[in-house]
Amino acid sequence: MSGQTNLETAVTRGLASRSGQLTEHIQPHASYQFITRIKQLLKFLGPAFVVSVAYIDPGNFATNISGGSKFNYNLLWVILWSNLMAIFLQTISAKLGIATGKNLPAMCARVFSRKTNWFLWVVAELAAMATDLAEFLGGALGLFLLLKIPLVYAGMLTGVFTFIIISLEKYGQRVIEAVIASLVAVICTAYGIELFLAKPNWPAVGVHMILPSLPNSEAVLVATGMLGATVMPHVIYLHSQLVQCRRTPDTDEQKLKHFRLECTDIMLAMNIVFLVNAAMVVVSAAVFHTKGIQVVTIQQAHRSLAPLLGSLSAGAFGIALLASGLSSSAVGTMAGQTIMNGFVGLRLPLFIRRFITMFPAMVIIGLGINPMKALVISQVILSFALPAAIIPLMLMTSRRDIMGALVNKPLTNIVGWIITAIIVVLNVILLYLTFSGNV
């Protein structure tokens, strides 16, 4: 009996050992786990790439070309610090959407009084119109420069193309994300070509990326416009909406995981657009400033590139501008829907809303107003609208009863309020310089 027991024990141990070896053998390989993580990350990539288009819209072309041609590489540091601010604010906006399941305008409607919400809505709509002005003009100018279509007809075509892109939303948000990411790739490729042909002074680029300088009062106007073109209020509202389609609201752990993946999305997308924005300034400085050319219109920039760098450069510039105008115009329309419905519960048909926001741009084209000047001023308007988006965002993400486990940490709050203060101070300085006649 004892022998039988010993035999059973030996067999059991042998089977257990064999089972352990088999289990060890079928454990996922490290490379398999890595591929699984990448696949999981890819499922969450997209919202930040849609948002990123707003940071390389035609307003950026105007302010960056103006800054580079007038002040050489001196304002590159503005691009760097603006991008860091943008990364921070888009992260906080995404966090609000993940934590609450609602976008920023809808949360404002829930937390603040009706009068406050109407005020915030008016400011947000003005910012959206300024954004649409820049984006619509950019698309029209891109068609004009590439195909020689008169600006009025180019503007109409831009509106049609925007409707086509937006109509793809009926197939799901991911389809829109794929289309816009493709247009971002076009812009990146075009400016990669520009940068290669321009042959900039790289040591000077490195120095001015780190060391701040504002040569004169006009540089303050351009720098503030660059800030307005880089940190965009309408996509601070929109980002909190775009994360909803991937949100898993069951547990804090799932929300935290979603937030970590979205942070990766933001870092990838925003650093790509940082490189594009920096390339715009660098190319403008290397090509125009070194030749003593101060660019005052986008058409002038396009015409000047051909004799200075060749037709390839001029063509790449036109393609980048067109891709920027079309993609950012579509994103602006999406943001407008979020703003209007969230703050005051208004719903307008897409055609009517798009016509209203197209109207100022068509007026500017019809009156023959310099589009580049209009683009720069539109970016300054955006800079003034930023506090109306940032302050409510910081107030709500600081409250544990709203955010739960994703509530801001003390350091996050400090950084957020410092960024808000910087933006407000810059706007006060700009206002003073404008009314004192120094700008």
C-alpha positions in Angstrom: 0.0 0.0 0.0 2.9 2.3 0.9 4.6 1.5 -2.4 1.5 2.3 -4.3 1.2 5.7 -2.5 4.8 6.5 -3.2 4.3 5.6 -6.9 1.2 7.9 -7.0 3.2 10.7 -5.4 6.0 10.3 -7.9 3.6 10.3 -10.8 1.8 13.4 -9.5 5.1 15.2 -9.0 6.2 14.3 -12.5 3.0 15.5 -14.0 3.1 18.7 -12.1 6.7 19.2 -13.2 5.8 18.5 -16.7 2.8 20.9 -16.5 5.1 23.6 -15.1 7.5 23.2 -17.9 4.7 23.3 -20.4 3.2 26.5 -18.8 6.7 28.1 -18.8 7.1 27.1 -22.4 3.8 28.8 -23.5 4.3 32.0 -21.6 4.2 35.0 -24.0 7.5 36.0 -25.3 8.8 39.5 -24.5 8.5 40.5 -28.2 4.9 39.3 -28.3 4.1 41.4 -25.2 5.7 44.4 -26.8 3.7 43.9 -30.0 0.5 43.6 -27.9 1.3 46.9 -26.2 1.9 48.6 -29.5 -1.4 47.3 -30.9 -3.2 48.6 -27.8 -1.5 52.0 -28.1 -2.5 52.2 -31.8 -6.2 51.8 -30.8 -5.9 54.9 -28.7 -3.9 57.1 -31.2 -6.0 59.6 -33.1 -7.7 62.3 -31.0 -4.4 64.3 -30.4 -3.6 64.0 -34.2 -7.0 65.6 -35.0 -6.3 68.3 -32.4 -2.7 68.8 -33.7 -4.0 70.1 -37.0 -5.1 73.3 -35.3 -1.5 73.9 -34.3 -0.2 73.9 -37.9 -3.1 75.8 -39.5 -2.7 78.7 -42.0 -2.6 81.1 -39.0 0.7 79.4 -38.1 2.0 79.9 -41.6 1.2 83.7 -41.4 2.7 84.3 -38.0 5.7 82.0 -38.4 6.6 83.3 -41.8 6.2 86.9 -40.6 8.3 86.1 -37.5 11.1 84.4 -39.4 11.4 86.9 -42.2 11.4 90.0 -39.8 13.3 88.7 -36.8 15.4 85.8 -38.2 15.6 82.9 -35.7 15.0 85.2 -32.7 11.4 84.0 -32.0 12.1 80.2 -32.2 11.9 80.1 -28.4 8.3 81.2 -28.6 7.5 78.1 -30.6 9.2 75.8 -28.1 7.5 77.3 -25.0 4.1 77.6 -26.8 4.3 74.0 -27.7 5.1 73.0 -24.1 2.0 75.0 -22.9 -0.1 73.4 -25.6 1.0 69.9 -24.5 0.0 70.7 -20.9 -3.4 72.2 -21.8 -4.4 69.4 -24.2 -3.4 66.9 -21.6 -5.6 68.6 -19.0 -8.5 68.8 -21.5 -8.3 65.1 -22.4 -8.1 64.2 -18.7 -11.3 66.1 -18.0 -13.1 64.2 -20.8 -11.8 60.9 -19.6 -12.7 61.5 -15.9 -16.2 63.0 -16.4 -17.4 61.5 -19.7 -18.4 65.0 -20.8 -16.6 67.7 -22.8 -15.4 71.0 -21.4 -18.3 73.2 -22.6 -20.9 70.7 -21.3 -19.1 70.7 -17.9 -19.2 74.5 -17.9 -22.9 74.3 -18.4 -23.2 72.0 -15.5 -20.9 73.9 -13.1 -21.3 77.6 -13.9 -24.4 79.9 -14.0 -26.3 80.5 -17.2 -25.0 84.1 -17.5 -21.4 82.9 -17.2 -22.0 80.2 -19.8 -23.5 82.7 -22.3 -20.4 84.9 -21.8 -18.1 81.9 -22.3 -20.0 80.8 -25.3 -19.8 84.3 -27.0 -16.0 84.3 -26.4 -15.6 80.8 -27.6 -17.6 81.5 -30.8 -15.5 84.6 -31.5 -12.4 82.4 -31.2 -14.0 79.8 -33.4 -14.8 82.5 -36.1 -11.2 83.8 -35.9 -10.0 80.2 -36.3 -12.3 79.6 -39.2 -11.1 82.8 -40.8 -7.5 81.6 -40.7 -8.3 78.1 -41.9 -10.7 79.1 -44.7 -8.3 81.7 -46.0 -5.5 79.3 -45.9 -7.3 76.6 -48.0 -8.4 79.3 -50.5 -4.9 80.6 -50.8 -3.5 77.1 -51.2 -5.8 76.5 -54.2 -5.1 79.9 -55.6 -1.3 79.4 -55.4 -1.3 75.9 -56.8 -4.0 76.1 -59.5 -4.3 79.8 -60.1 -8.0 79.7 -59.3 -9.4 83.2 -58.4 -9.6 83.6 -54.7 -13.4 83.9 -54.6 -13.9 80.5 -56.4 -11.1 79.0 -54.4 -12.9 80.0 -51.2 -16.1 78.3 -52.5 -14.1 75.1 -53.3 -12.6 75.2 -49.8 -16.1 75.2 -48.3 -17.1 72.3 -50.5 -14.0 70.2 -49.6 -14.6 70.9 -45.9 -18.1 69.6 -46.1 -16.9 66.4 -47.8 -14.3 65.8 -45.0 -16.9 66.5 -42.3 -19.5 64.3 -44.0 -17.1 61.3 -43.5 -17.9 61.5 -39.8 -21.0 59.4 -40.4 -18.6 56.5 -40.9 -17.2 57.0 -37.5 -14.6 59.3 -35.8 -11.7 57.0 -36.7 -12.3 57.6 -40.4 -12.0 61.4 -39.8 -8.9 60.7 -37.7 -7.3 58.7 -40.5 -8.1 61.4 -43.1 -6.7 64.2 -41.0 -3.6 62.3 -40.0 -2.9 61.7 -43.7 -3.1 65.5 -44.3 -0.8 66.1 -41.4 1.7 63.7 -43.0 1.4 65.7 -46.3 2.3 68.9 -44.4 5.2 67.3 -42.6 6.6 65.9 -45.9 6.3 69.3 -47.6 8.1 71.2 -44.9 10.7 68.4 -44.7 11.5 69.2 -48.3 11.5 73.0 -47.6 13.9 72.5 -44.7 16.3 70.4 -46.8 16.4 73.0 -49.5 16.7 76.0 -47.2 20.0 74.9 -45.6 19.6 76.9 -42.4 22.3 78.0 -39.9 21.8 75.1 -37.4 24.0 76.5 -34.5 21.9 79.8 -34.6 18.7 77.7 -34.6 19.9 75.9 -31.5 20.8 79.1 -29.7 17.6 80.9 -30.4 15.5 77.9 -29.5 16.8 78.2 -25.9 17.5 81.9 -25.4 14.4 84.2 -25.3 14.6 87.6 -27.0 12.1 90.2 -28.2 13.9 92.8 -30.4 11.2 95.4 -30.3 7.5 96.1 -29.7 6.5 94.7 -33.1 8.1 91.4 -32.1 5.7 91.4 -29.1 2.8 91.5 -31.5 4.2 88.7 -33.7 5.2 86.6 -30.6 1.7 87.0 -29.2 0.2 86.0 -32.5 2.5 83.0 -32.6 1.3 82.1 -29.1 -2.3 82.5 -30.3 -1.6 80.3 -33.3 0.1 77.6 -31.3 -2.1 77.3 -28.2 -5.6 77.1 -29.6 -8.7 77.6 -27.5 -11.2 75.8 -29.7 -9.2 72.5 -29.6 -8.9 72.7 -25.9 -12.7 72.4 -25.9 -12.7 69.8 -28.7 -10.1 67.4 -27.2 -12.3 66.7 -24.2 -15.0 65.5 -26.7 -12.7 63.4 -29.0 -11.5 61.1 -26.2 -15.1 60.0 -25.5 -15.3 57.3 -28.2 -12.5 55.4 -26.5 -13.5 56.0 -22.9 -14.2 53.0 -20.6 -16.0 54.5 -17.6 -16.2 51.5 -15.3 -13.3 51.9 -12.9 -10.7 54.5 -11.9 -8.0 52.0 -13.0 -9.5 51.9 -16.6 -9.7 55.7 -16.6 -6.0 56.0 -15.5 -4.9 53.5 -18.2 -6.9 55.5 -20.8 -5.3 58.7 -19.6 -1.7 57.3 -19.8 -2.3 56.1 -23.4 -3.8 59.4 -24.4 -0.7 61.2 -23.0 1.4 59.2 -25.4 -1.0 60.2 -28.2 -0.5 63.8 -27.2 3.2 63.7 -26.9 3.6 62.1 -30.4 1.2 64.4 -32.2 2.2 67.7 -30.5 6.0 67.1 -30.9 5.4 66.4 -34.6 3.6 69.8 -35.0 6.3 71.5 -32.9 8.9 70.4 -35.5 6.7 71.6 -38.4 6.2 75.0 -36.7 9.8 75.4 -36.0 10.6 74.5 -39.6 8.3 77.3 -40.8 10.3 79.9 -38.8 13.6 78.4 -39.7 12.9 78.2 -43.5 11.5 81.8 -43.4 14.6 83.1 -41.6 17.0 81.1 -43.8 15.4 82.1 -47.1 13.9 85.5 -46.6 15.6 87.2 -43.7 19.1 86.4 -45.0 18.2 88.0 -48.3 16.7 91.1 -46.5 13.1 90.2 -47.6 10.3 91.0 -45.2 7.3 88.9 -46.2 4.0 90.7 -45.9 1.8 88.3 -47.8 1.6 84.6 -48.2 1.5 85.1 -52.0 4.8 86.9 -51.7 6.3 84.0 -49.8 5.2 81.6 -52.5 6.5 83.8 -55.3 9.8 84.3 -53.6 10.5 80.7 -52.9 10.6 79.7 -56.6 13.5 81.9 -57.7 15.3 81.5 -54.3 14.9 77.7 -53.9 13.3 76.4 -57.0 9.8 75.4 -58.2 9.9 72.3 -55.9 10.0 74.5 -52.8 7.2 76.7 -54.1 5.0 73.7 -54.9 5.7 72.1 -51.5 4.7 75.3 -49.8 1.4 75.5 -51.7 0.5 71.8 -51.0 1.3 72.3 -47.3 -0.9 75.4 -47.1 -3.8 73.6 -48.9 -3.6 70.5 -46.7 -3.4 72.7 -43.6 -6.4 74.8 -44.7 -8.6 71.8 -45.5 -7.8 69.7 -42.5 -7.9 72.6 -39.9 -11.1 73.9 -41.4 -12.8 70.5 -40.8 -11.5 70.4 -37.3 -12.7 74.0 -36.7 -16.2 72.9 -37.7 -16.1 69.9 -35.3 -15.0 72.2 -32.5 -17.8 74.7 -33.3 -20.4 72.0 -32.9 -19.0 71.0 -29.5 -18.9 74.6 -28.3 -22.4 75.6 -29.4 -24.1 72.5 -28.1 -22.1 72.2 -24.9 -22.4 75.8 -23.5 -26.0 76.8 -24.4 -27.5 73.7 -26.0 -27.9 75.2 -29.4 -28.0 72.9 -32.4 -27.7 74.3 -35.9 -27.5 72.3 -39.1 -23.9 71.9 -40.3 -24.5 73.8 -43.5 -25.8 76.9 -41.7 -23.0 76.9 -39.1 -20.4 76.5 -41.8 -21.9 79.3 -43.9 -21.9 81.7 -40.9 -18.2 81.0 -40.1 -17.2 81.2 -43.8 -18.9 84.6 -44.2 -16.1 86.8 -42.7 -13.4 85.1 -44.8 -15.5 85.6 -48.0 -15.9 89.3 -47.0 -12.1 89.7 -46.6 -11.5 88.0 -50.0 -14.2 90.1 -51.7 -12.9 93.4 -50.3 -9.3 92.6 -51.3 -8.0 92.9 -47.7 -4.4 91.5 -47.3 -5.1 87.9 -46.2 -1.8 87.6 -44.3 -2.6 90.6 -42.1 -6.0 89.2 -41.4 -4.4 85.9 -40.5 -2.0 87.5 -38.0 -4.8 89.5 -36.4 -7.0 86.4 -36.1 -4.3 84.7 -34.2 -4.0 87.7 -31.8 -7.8 87.4 -31.2 -7.3 83.7 -30.3 -4.7 84.6 -27.8 -7.2 86.9 -26.0 -9.8 84.1 -26.0 -7.5 81.6 -24.4 -8.1 82.6 -20.7 -11.8 81.9 -21.2 -11.0 78.3 -22.0 -8.1 77.8 -19.6 -9.5 79.2 -16.4 -12.7 77.1 -16.4 -10.6 74.1 -17.3 -8.2 74.6 -14.4 -11.0 75.3 -11.9 -12.8 72.1 -12.8 -9.9 69.7 -13.0 -8.8 71.0 -9.5 -12.0 69.6 -7.9 -12.0 66.0 -6.6 -15.8 65.9 -6.7 -15.6 66.3 -10.5 -12.4 64.5 -11.4 -12.2 61.7 -8.8 -8.9 59.8 -9.1 -7.8 62.0 -12.0 -7.9 65.3 -10.0 -5.0 67.6 -10.6 -2.0 67.2 -8.3 -0.8 70.4 -6.5 2.2 70.8 -8.9 -0.2 70.5 -11.9 -2.3 73.3 -10.5 0.7 75.5 -10.0 2.0 75.0 -13.6 -1.5 75.5 -15.0 -2.1 78.8 -13.2 1.4 80.0 -14.2 0.6 79.3 -17.8 -2.7 81.2 -17.4 -0.9 84.2 -15.9 1.7 84.3 -18.7 -1.0 84.4 -21.3 -3.0 87.1 -19.5 0.2 89.2 -19.0 1.2 88.9 -22.6 -2.3 90.1 -23.7 -2.2 93.1 -21.3 1.2 94.1 -22.8 -0.1 93.7 -26.3 -3.2 95.8 -25.5 -1.0 98.6 -24.0 1.3 98.6 -27.0 -1.6 98.7 -29.4 -3.5 101.6 -27.8 -0.3 103.6 -27.1 0.5 103.5 -30.8 3.8 101.5 -30.3 2.6 98.6 -32.5 
